[in-house]
């Protein structure tokens, strides 16, 4: 955080150390924007041409780091680093679209934004949404926008799961992704992630789901989300693991053979459960401990990128606690110095 200091000298009588009372304006902020994982994803209907979901989601400790700096005009810029993101053209960069939408919505200036990506692209872990949310949360801090309802509305307008990712944590996500029920789950769940380098188009995946549905080729677990949440609340992880599921897995595997391969490889380590996140292509194996995840990763010899991750509870609204001292009250050190001056006299 870059600080612009404004100094005010007080208590400057002779023989007493001066105390400086400082106030700052924020000019630059850094934001960690976390990945998400779908532990369940049920397609429960369709409305206005969109699929309706019921999904248990959680934040993972993999994050993109965003650095945002105020501008003196309404323009914004985005510079990308990592995960091959440098090749994303500006017209397709959702972070830039989010910055422009923020300025327009709240009537503020723009920002120069640098994004250091660590969330795999095209994996179903919400990497693009994380950047949108990072921009919204970062610009909200820069320009002191505290209206969370308005921020949520903006996030919903920019993506299907961005409203959830604005706050993150464990949640039940329904509708098109805009209906969020925050859950009182605080467990740290540990995963081995296998991420194929080849991705799956979200739009293509949903179209393939519709095609397979007409052929009755999609097998689903009814009430998986509700049952998984209940099992997690009871800390019955063996049962919860059996309810990990994703209705988009079959269509994703149909479109990309790497998805099924990653699923079978993850399953071979006998975890509590295996699930594909989002529309793919990342597959997650859930283990009881981080050590078991590390063990599985050390023995994995496949071609896909392997990560060890755990759930995290981000707090994007948390402000750094600042303790102000009364400038007119001497500290113990200053009192000692003052007493010494008086003794010398």
C-alpha positions in Angstrom: 0.0 0.0 0.0 1.5 3.3 -1.1 0.9 6.1 1.4 0.9 9.8 0.8 1.7 11.4 4.2 0.4 14.7 5.5 2.4 15.8 8.6 1.2 17.9 11.4 3.6 19.0 14.2 2.2 19.1 17.7 3.4 19.4 21.3 6.6 21.1 20.3 7.4 23.1 23.4 11.0 23.5 24.3 12.8 20.5 25.6 10.1 18.0 24.6 10.5 15.8 21.6 8.1 16.7 18.8 5.4 14.2 17.9 4.3 13.9 14.3 0.6 13.2 13.7 0.2 11.6 10.3 -2.7 11.0 8.0 -2.5 9.3 4.7 -4.4 8.8 1.5 -4.3 5.4 -0.2 -2.8 5.6 -3.7 -2.0 2.0 -4.4 -3.4 -1.3 -3.1 -2.5 -5.0 -3.4 -5.3 -7.6 -3.5 -5.1 -11.4 -3.3 -8.0 -12.9 -5.3 -8.6 -16.5 -4.6 -9.5 -19.5 -6.8 -12.7 -21.4 -6.1 -13.7 -25.1 -6.4 -17.1 -26.6 -7.1 -17.4 -29.6 -4.7 -20.8 -30.3 -6.2 -22.5 -28.9 -9.3 -26.0 -30.0 -10.1 -28.0 -28.7 -13.1 -31.5 -28.5 -11.7 -33.4 -26.7 -14.5 -33.4 -24.1 -17.2 -34.8 -20.5 -17.3 -34.6 -17.9 -20.1 -32.1 -20.0 -22.0 -29.8 -20.3 -19.0 -29.0 -23.5 -17.0 -29.9 -23.3 -13.3 -27.4 -24.6 -10.8 -27.2 -25.9 -7.3 -23.5 -26.0 -6.2 -21.4 -26.2 -3.1 -18.4 -23.9 -3.6 -15.4 -23.0 -1.5 -12.3 -20.8 -1.9 -8.9 -22.3 -2.4 -5.5 -20.9 -1.2 -4.3 -20.4 -4.8 -4.6 -16.8 -5.7 -3.8 -14.1 -8.3 -2.1 -11.0 -6.9 -3.4 -7.7 -8.2 -1.6 -4.3 -7.8 -3.9 -1.3 -8.5 -2.8 2.3 -8.7 -5.0 5.4 -9.0 -5.2 7.4 -12.2 -6.1 11.0 -12.6 -8.5 10.2 -15.5 -11.3 7.8 -16.2 -9.0 5.4 -18.2 -7.7 2.0 -17.0 -5.0 -0.3 -18.1 -4.2 -3.9 -17.3 -0.8 -5.7 -17.5 -0.8 -9.5 -17.1 2.0 -11.8 -16.0 2.1 -15.6 -15.6 0.2 -18.6 -16.8 0.4 -17.5 -20.4 -1.9 -14.6 -19.6 0.4 -12.1 -21.4 -1.2 -13.1 -24.7 -4.8 -12.2 -23.7 -5.8 -9.3 -26.0 -7.2 -6.2 -24.2 -10.7 -6.6 -25.8 -11.0 -10.0 -24.3 -9.5 -9.1 -20.9 -12.3 -9.3 -18.3 -10.3 -7.5 -15.7 -10.1 -4.4 -18.0 -13.8 -4.6 -18.6 -14.4 -4.8 -14.8 -12.3 -1.7 -14.2 -14.1 0.3 -16.9 -17.5 -0.8 -15.5 -16.5 0.2 -12.0 -15.5 3.7 -13.1 -18.7 4.1 -15.0 -20.9 2.7 -12.2 -19.4 4.7 -9.3 -18.3 7.8 -11.2 -14.6 7.5 -10.1 -11.3 7.6 -12.0 -9.6 4.6 -13.4 -6.6 2.5 -12.3 -3.4 1.1 -13.7 -3.6 -2.6 -12.8 -0.9 -5.3 -12.8 -2.0 -8.9 -12.4 0.4 -11.7 -11.4 -1.5 -14.9 -12.2 -1.1 -18.1 -10.3 -4.6 -19.6 -10.9 -4.4 -22.0 -13.8 -6.3 -20.6 -16.9 -9.1 -22.7 -18.3 -9.2 -25.0 -15.4 -12.7 -24.3 -13.9 -11.1 -22.7 -10.8 -12.5 -19.2 -11.5 -9.3 -17.6 -12.7 -11.1 -15.0 -14.9 -13.7 -14.3 -12.2 -11.0 -13.9 -9.6 -9.4 -11.1 -11.6 -12.8 -9.4 -12.0 -13.4 -9.6 -8.3 -9.8 -8.5 -7.5 -10.4 -5.4 -9.6 -13.8 -4.7 -7.9 -12.4 -5.1 -4.4 -9.2 -3.2 -5.2 -10.9 -0.2 -6.8 -13.5 -0.2 -3.9 -10.5 0.3 -1.5 -8.8 2.9 -3.7 -11.9 5.0 -4.1 -13.5 4.2 -0.7 -16.7 2.5 -2.1 -18.3 0.6 0.8 -21.7 -0.2 -0.7 -21.5 -4.0 -0.8 -25.0 -4.4 -2.4 -23.9 -2.2 -5.3 -20.6 -4.1 -5.6 -22.4 -7.4 -5.6 -24.8 -6.1 -8.4 -21.8 -5.1 -10.5 -20.1 -8.4 -9.9 -23.2 -10.4 -10.9 -23.4 -8.3 -14.1 -19.9 -9.3 -15.0 -20.1 -13.1 -14.6 -22.1 -16.0 -13.3 -19.9 -16.8 -10.2 -18.3 -13.4 -9.6 -21.0 -12.4 -7.1 -20.0 -15.4 -4.9 -16.2 -14.8 -5.4 -16.6 -11.2 -4.2 -16.7 -12.6 -0.6 -15.7 -16.3 -1.1 -15.6 -18.9 1.6 -18.0 -21.9 1.7 -21.3 -21.1 0.1 -24.3 -22.7 -1.7 -24.6 -21.1 -5.1 -27.9 -21.4 -6.9 -29.8 -20.0 -9.9 -27.4 -18.7 -12.6 -24.9 -18.3 -9.7 -26.3 -15.0 -8.3 -28.2 -16.6 -5.4 -25.6 -17.1 -2.6 -26.1 -18.7 0.8 -23.0 -18.3 2.9 -22.3 -21.4 5.0 -20.9 -21.6 8.5 -18.3 -24.2 7.5 -14.7 -23.5 8.6 -13.0 -26.8 7.9 -9.8 -26.9 6.0 -10.3 -29.4 3.2 -7.2 -30.6 1.4 -6.9 -31.4 -2.3 -4.6 -32.7 -5.0 -5.4 -30.8 -8.2 -4.6 -32.3 -11.6 -4.9 -29.6 -14.3 -4.7 -30.6 -17.9 -3.0 -28.0 -20.2 -6.0 -28.3 -22.5 -9.2 -26.5 -21.5 -12.9 -27.0 -22.0 -15.2 -24.2 -23.4 -17.9 -23.5 -20.9 -20.4 -22.8 -23.6 -19.5 -25.9 -25.5 -19.7 -27.9 -22.3 -23.3 -26.8 -21.6 -24.3 -27.5 -25.2 -22.8 -31.0 -24.9 -24.7 -31.5 -21.7 -27.9 -30.7 -23.5 -27.1 -33.2 -26.3 -26.2 -35.9 -23.8 -29.4 -35.2 -21.9 -31.5 -36.0 -24.9 -29.7 -39.3 -25.2 -30.2 -40.0 -21.4 -26.4 -40.3 -21.1 -26.0 -38.0 -18.0 -26.1 -39.8 -14.7 -26.6 -37.5 -11.7 -26.9 -37.8 -7.9 -30.0 -36.1 -6.7 -29.7 -33.7 -3.7 -26.0 -34.1 -3.8 -25.4 -30.5 -2.7 -27.7 -30.6 0.2 -26.4 -34.0 1.4 -22.8 -33.0 1.0 -23.4 -29.8 3.1 -25.2 -31.9 5.8 -22.3 -34.4 5.9 -19.7 -31.6 6.2 -21.6 -30.0 9.1 -21.5 -33.4 10.9 -17.8 -33.7 10.0 -18.6 -37.1 8.3 -16.0 -36.7 5.6 -16.4 -40.2 4.2 -20.0 -39.6 3.5 -19.4 -36.1 2.2 -16.8 -37.5 -0.2 -19.3 -39.8 -1.8 -21.5 -36.8 -2.7 -18.8 -34.9 -4.6 -20.2 -34.7 -8.2 -20.5 -32.5 -11.2 -23.2 -32.8 -13.9 -20.8 -31.2 -16.4 -18.2 -33.9 -16.0 -19.6 -36.3 -18.6 -19.9 -33.6 -21.3 -16.5 -32.2 -20.4 -14.9 -35.7 -20.7 -16.7 -36.2 -24.0 -15.2 -33.0 -25.4 -11.7 -33.4 -23.8 -10.2 -36.9 -23.2 -7.6 -35.3 -20.8 -10.5 -34.6 -18.3 -11.4 -38.3 -18.0 -7.7 -39.3 -17.8 -7.1 -36.8 -15.0 -10.2 -38.1 -13.2 -9.0 -41.7 -13.4 -5.5 -40.8 -12.3 -6.8 -38.9 -9.3 -9.1 -41.7 -8.4 -6.2 -44.2 -8.4 -4.9 -42.7 -5.1 -8.1 -43.7 -3.2 -9.1 -40.3 -1.9 -12.2 -39.5 0.0 -13.7 -38.2 -3.3 -12.9 -36.9 -6.7 -14.7 -34.1 -8.6 -14.1 -31.9 -11.6 -14.5 -28.2 -10.9 -16.7 -25.9 -12.9 -16.8 -26.8 -16.6 -13.3 -28.3 -16.4 -10.7 -29.1 -17.0 -9.2 -29.3 -13.4 -9.9 -32.4 -11.4 -9.6 -32.4 -7.6 -8.9 -35.4 -5.3 -10.0 -34.8 -1.7 -7.8 -36.2 1.1 -8.1 -36.1 4.9 -4.7 -34.3 5.4 -2.2 -32.2 3.6 0.4 -34.9 4.1 -1.7 -37.3 2.1 -2.0 -34.8 -0.7 1.8 -34.3 -0.7 2.2 -38.1 -0.8 -0.1 -38.4 -3.8 1.6 -35.6 -5.6 5.1 -37.1 -5.0 3.9 -40.4 -6.6 2.0 -38.8 -9.5 3.8 -39.5 -12.8 1.2 -38.3 -15.3 1.4 -35.4 -17.7 -0.9 -33.0 -16.0 0.1 -30.1 -13.7 -0.3 -31.1 -10.1 -1.0 -28.8 -7.2 -1.7 -29.2 -3.5 -4.3 -26.8 -2.2 -6.6 -26.3 0.7 -9.8 -24.3 1.4 -9.4 -20.8 2.8 -11.7 -18.2 4.2 -10.8 -14.8 2.6 -12.0 -11.5 4.1 -11.8 -8.9 1.4 -13.6 -6.3 3.5 -11.1 -6.5 6.4 -9.3 -3.2 7.0 -5.9 -2.9 8.6 -6.3 -1.9 12.2 -4.7 1.4 12.9 -4.0 2.4 16.5 -3.9 6.2 16.9 -2.0 7.7 19.8 -3.1 10.9 21.5 -0.5 13.5 20.2 -0.9 15.5 23.4 0.1 12.7 25.8 3.8 11.9 26.3 5.0 8.4 26.0 7.1 6.8 28.8 10.3 7.4 26.8 9.4 11.1 26.3 8.6 11.5 30.0 12.0 10.1 30.9 13.7 12.5 28.5 11.7 15.4 29.9 12.6 14.5 33.5 16.2 14.3 32.5 16.1 17.8 31.0 14.4 19.2 34.2 17.1 17.4 36.4 19.9 19.0 34.5 18.5 22.4 35.2 
